[in-house]
C-alpha cells in the first residue's frame, strides 16, 4: 500500500504491476486511470522529440513544440494524482472497515460520514484525471496528424491510452457517485459524468478517423505492391 511502500511510481515495473494485482485497495482503479494517462504523456513526448528532429515536419515544429510543453505540464499532475488517489482510497477502505467493526451506532455513523467525505475527494481525483486525459486525447490526435509519420504507432498508442484513462475515470466516478447517493455531492456531479461521456464519444470519433486514415494508407500501399508485382 502507498503508506507502506513510499512513492508507488518509484517501484520497479514488475513490483508495481504486482501491487495492482495483489487484491488490495491501493493502488486501485484511480491510480490505474492516472497511469494510462502517464503512458499517453510519455509516448507523446517521444513523438514530439522525434518529430522535432525531422525536416519533413518542419512546418509543424511550432505546434509540436507547444504540445510537448503542454504535455510536460500535465505529466506531473498525473503523477501527483496517481499517488494521491492511492493514499486517499486506501484511507476510504480503512474507514469502511472501522465502520463495519464499530460497536455503537454513533461510531458507525462517524466512520461512515468520514469515509463518504473522503470518497468525494477520491471522486474529485477521478474527475481531475478525466480532464487531463481528455486534453491528452486532443494533443495526441494533433501529433498523430502533424508529427513524424513513421512513429504514428506511438501517437496512436497515446490516443488509445488517453481514451482508456478517460473511460476508466468515468467508470470510477459513476460507481463512487452511486455509493454517495443521498449526498449533495452526488446530485451535483452526476450530470458531469454524462457530459464527459458525450465529450469522449466525440473525441473517440476523431481518434477513429486517425485509424481509418492509416488503414487506407496501408491498403493503398499493399494494393500498389500487388499491382507492381503483376506488371513485372
N, C-alpha and C positions, 0 to 999 in steps of 0.2 A: 504494500500500500504506500501511498505517497509519503505519509508521515514516517514510514519505516525505511524507505529507500532513498530519501532525498529527492533530487530533481529526476523525475522519471525519464526525461529525454536524454539524460546523460548516461543511461544504461545501455549496454550493448544491445544490438537489434534483436538477437535471439532471446535475450532475457526480457526485453520489453514485450515482445510477442508472447512470451510465456506468461507475463503478467496479465495480458489481455485474456489469455485462455485459462487462467487459474480459477475462474469462477468467483472472483471477489468483486466487490463494488467498485474498486479503484485499481487500475484505470478502467473506465467503462465506456459507454457509448458516446458520451460527450467528448471525452478525450479522443476517441476514435474518429469522430467527425472533424475535430481540430487537426488530427494527424493527416487526414485526407487532404485538408486544405494546405497543410505544410508541404505535402508531397507535390501538390499542384504548384505551389510557390517556388519550390526548388527547381522543378522542371522548367518553369517559365524563366527563371533566372538563367538557367543553362542555355535555353533557346535564344534569349536576348543577347547573352555574351557571344554565342556563336554567330548570330546574325550580324552583330556589330563589326565583325571582322571580315564580312563578305562584301565585296564590291557590288555584287548584284543586288544587294539590299540597301545600297547607299541612299536611295531616295526615301527609304523608310527609317533611316537611322534615328532621326529625331523622335518619332513616335515610339520606336522600340526602346530608346534610352529613357523616355518618360515612363513607359510601362514598367521597366525594370525598377525605376525609382519608386513607383507606387507599390510594387510588389515587396520591395525591401522595407516598406513601412508596415505592410500587412503582416509579414512573416513574424516579427517579434510579438505582435498582438496575438497571433495564433499560438505561439509558444506559451505565452502567459495564460491564455485560456485553456490550453491543454493541461497545464499543471494546476490551475485554479479549479477547473471542473473536477479533476481527480481528488483534490483535497476536500472540496465542499460536498461532493456527493457522498464521499466516504463518511463525512460527518452526518449527512442526512440518514444514512443507513444506521449509524451508531445511535442516533436519536430514536429511530424507529424501534431498534432492539430494546432500548431503555424504556420506551413507551409500552412495549408488549410485556416487559418484565415488571412494570410498575405495580405496586401492591394497592395503591389507592387511586380512585378516580381523579383526584386532584393532581397527582403525579402524572397519570396518563395524559390528562388534558395539557399539562405543562409541556411534556415532551412532544406531544402531537403538534402543539402550536409552534414549538421551536423547529421541528422537522419541516413543517409546511412553510414556515418563513424562509428557511434555508433552501427549500426546494424551489421557491420563487427565484432566489438568487441563481440557482443552478439552471433554471429555465432561461433567465436573462443571459447566462453564458451561452446556451444553445442558440438563442436569437442573435447574439453577437457573432458567433461562429458562422451562422447562416449569412449574415450581412457581409462578412468578409469574403466568404466563398462565392457569393453572388458577384462581387467585384472581380474575383479571380476568374470566373467564367468569362466575363466580358473581356478582360485582359488577354486571356488565353485564345479567344476567338480572333481578336485583332492580331495577335502574334502568329497564329496559325496562317492567317491570310497575308501578313506583311513580312514575316520572318523568313529565314533561310528555308527553302522548300525541302532540303534534304533531312531536316530534323522535325518534320511535321509529325512524326511518330511521337516525339516528346511533347510537342504542343498539344497534340490530340490526347495524349495521356493526361496532360494537365487539365484539359477541358473535362475529361471524364472524372478525374479525382475531385475537382471542384464541384461538379454536379453531385457526386456522391456525398461530399461534405454537406451540401445544402439539404439533400434528401434525408440524410441521417439526422440533421438538426430538426427537420420537420417532424420526423417520427418521434424524436425525444420531446420536443415541445408539446406535441399533442398528447402524448402519454402523461407528461407532467401536469398538463392542464386538467386532464381527466381526474388525476389524483388530487387536484386543488379545487375541485368543484365546490361551489358554495362560497368561495372566497372572491373578493373583488378583483384580485389579480387575474383570475381565470376568465371572468367575464370581459375584462378589458383587453385581453390578449388573444382570445380565440379567433377573432376576425383577422388578426395579424397572421396567423397560420395560413388561413385561406388566401390572403393576399400574397404571401410568399410563394405558396404553391402555384398560383396563377403566374407569378413572375418567373418562376422556374420553368414552367411549361413553355413560355415564350423563349427563354434562353436555350432550352433544350432543342427547340426548332432551329435556332441559329446554329447550334452545335451539330445537329444532323445535316445541315446544309454543308458543313465542312467535310463531313464523312462522305456525303454523296458526290461532292466535287472531286475529292481524291479518288473515289471509286471510279468516276467517269474517266479520270486521267489514266488510271490503271487499265481499264478496259480498252481505251483507245490505244495505249501503248502495246498491249498484248495483241490487239487486232492488227496493228501495223506490223508487228513482228511476224504474224501468221501470213499476212499478205506478201511481205518481202520474201518469206521462205518459199511461197508458192511461185513467185516470179523467178527465183534462182533455181 
